[in-house]
């Protein structure tokens, strides 16, 4: 919550109405300017109910209407800024700092309180090009997918990969390849699957199987662009190697995709 903005979300104000000594905040809201979606379609706040967290408005037409405070925005005034600042705590400031860092990284959705710190830890590790522990990687990528897009997920994984030893962790390479492909960057993803061509790959059997299937699908993505028969054959070899490790639904799907493209 930035109290120097021109307006503030009612959703940010509502938690402060739960705190003791919020009367100054209520008084600062009275006669303030409120809007729902369109900042040009404003109303005046006539009453604030601290129990239901609703505001009674006088619309431009002169009619009155009650709506949840959290449903819109309030124009910031010096009195409102002072009342908010009086109620805010160091924990609020820390939360705001975390939210700004997440927004700067690309996360636009509001992150739930329980998820904020682990997601921030994932971002800070990426910014430091530091490889998190395996469990933290899984949690960070899960949260990245929940609150962001494959692009943010790929950005995290790529930065962590910079901090990994050689050979890199298979789970991280698989996650990066998946996120790159989902974000439309198949060509960029292919070199990361070269790990399956190395003798000292560090991959266990399951990681090798999955990465081979990913590599096969990436070759098919490229085949669909130019119909180069060599790419179809590369995908087929990936499918064979994966199937030899262990038959799987993903491997079967890769074979089916190859057959459809051959027809």
N, C-alpha and C positions, 0 to 999 in steps of 0.2 A: 504494500500500500504506500504509494508516494503522495505525501500530503502537500506537495508543491505543485501537483497537477491542476489543470483547469477544472476537472471534474473528478469525482470519485464514485466508484461502484457502491451502490447500496449494500451489496453483498459483503463488502469490506467493512462497512459501518455496523452492520447487525451484530457481530460478536462483541463490539464495544458496549452495546446496549445491555449486555448481560453483566457488565461490571459495576461495582459500587461507584457511587458518586458520578453517575452518568448524566445528571440533570443539566449540567452546562452543555453537554453534547445535544441533548434534546432541545434546549433553548436555541442553540446555534442552528439547528435544522429548521426551526419554525420560520416561516416566511422565506425559506430558501427556494431555489429553483430546481425542479425535478423533471426528468424526462425518462421515457421508457427506451425507445430505440432511436428515435430521430431527435438529435440535439436542437433542431429548430422548432420542434413541437413540445414546448415546455409548459409546465404547470407550477403553481405555487403551493408549497407545503403549508397546510393549515393546522394540522394536528399530527403528533407522533404518539403511537401507542407502544410503550416500551414492553408490554406483555405479549402482544400479538406480532410486534415488529411490523405493523402496517402504518401507512401514512395516508392521511386524508388530504386530497388535492383539490385546488380550484383550477379548473381547466381554462384555457383561453376563451372558451365559449361562455364561461361564467358558471357552468355546472360544477358540481363537486363529485368526487369519486375516491374510493379507498382502494389502494393496491399494496401489495407487499413491498416494503422498502428494498428488499433484495432484488426486486424485479427491474430496477432502473438505476439511474445515476443522479448525483446531486452536484450542482455547481459549487466548486470550492470557494469559500470566503475566508477572510482572516479569522473571524470568530470560530468558524468550523474547524479550520486548521489548528487553532490554539486548543480547542476542546479535544480534538483527536490526539494531539501531541501530549496533552495532560494525562490521557488514559493509556497511552501506549507504554509498553514495557521493553526491557532489553530483549526479551524473547521475541517480541513483535519485530524489532529491528533486525534480529538474526534471521527471522523467517523472510522478511522482505529482501534481505541480501541474498538469501538462497534462491528466492523466486526470480530475482533479477539475473542471477547467474544462469539459471535454467532457461530463462527466456532468451538470453544472449546466445546460448548454445543452440537454440532452435525449438525448444519445447514451448508451445503456445497454450496448451490446455492447462487448466488449473490443476496442480498436483495436490493430492490429498496429503494431509499432515503426516500420516504414518509412512508415506512413500517419499516424502521430500528429502530427508537426509540420505537414505540409500541412493537415490537418484543423483543427488548432489555429489556424493562420494564417487559415483561412477564418472560423472563429468569432470571432477577435479583430477581423478586418475588419468583421464584422457588428456586433459590440458597439460599434465605433467609427463605425458607419454610413459605412464607407469602401468605395468600389467597387474591387475587385481588378482586376488585368489580366485580359484575356480568357482566356488559358490557365489562370490561377489560378482563375478562376470555374468553368471546365469541370472542373478537378481537384477543387475544393472540393465541387461539386455531385455529382460521381461518388462521392466518399468519403461524402458525406452520405447518398446513396442506399444505399451499401454497408453503412454502420454504423447508419443510422437509418431513419426512415420519411419519406414525403412531407411530413409535418408539419415535420420539422427542415429538410428541403430548402427548403420554402416560407419558413420563418423566416429562413434564410440569405439567400435571394434577395430577400425583401422588405426586409431591413435594408440589403443592398447597394444596392438600388434607391433608398433614401433618400439615398445618397451620390452618385447619378448625376446628370449634367447633363441638360438637356432639349434634344432628345428622348433618352430612355433607350436603352441598347443593346438591340437587338432580341433577341439571344440570351438576355439576362437576363429580359426580359419573357416570352418563350416558356417559359423554364424555370419562372418563377414561376407562370404560368397553368397549366402542366401539373401542378406540384406541388399547387397549390390544388385543382384538379379531382380529383386522385387522393386527396386527403385529405378529400373530400366538401364542398368549399367553392366550388361552382360559382358561386353568386351573387356571392361575393366576388371571383371571378376575372374576371367579365365586364367591369367597368370598366377593367381593365388592357388589354383588347383594343380599347378605344376608339382606340388608337394607329393602327389601320388606317383610321380616318375622317379623320385629319389629313393635310393636304397636305405639311407638313414633318414626316413621321413618322420620318425617319432610317433606315427599313427598306430593306434591299435586296430584290430580287425574291423570293428564296427565303424570307426572313424574313416578307415580306408574305403569301406563299402559305400558310406554316405557321400564322401567326397568324390568318388568315382561316378556315382549317379549324378551329382551336381555337375561334374565336368561334362558328362555325356549330354545333359540337357543344355548346357551352355553351347556345346558344339552344334546342337540342333537349332538353338536360337540363331546362331550365325548362318547355318545352312538355309534357314528360311529366308534370310536376307539375300543370299546370292546363289543358292542351289548348287553349291560346290560339292560334288560327290565325295571328295576326300573328307569333308567335314562329317558327312553321314557315316563314313567308315570309321572315323575316329570315335564317334558316339557309340557305334556298334562295339568297338573294342572295349570301351569303358563299361558298357552293359555286360559284356562277357566276363570281364574281370570282377565286377561287382557280384554277379550271379555265382561265380566260382567261389567267392568268399562265403556267401550265404544268400539263398533266394529270399526275395522280399517283395512286398507290394510296390515299393518305390522302383525296384529293379524291373518288375513286370510292367509298370507304367512306362518306364523308359523304353522297353522293348516295343510296347504298343505304339508309342509315339514314333519310333523309328519305322515301324511297319506302315503306319498311316502316311508318313512322308514319302515312303518308297512307292506307294500306289499312284 
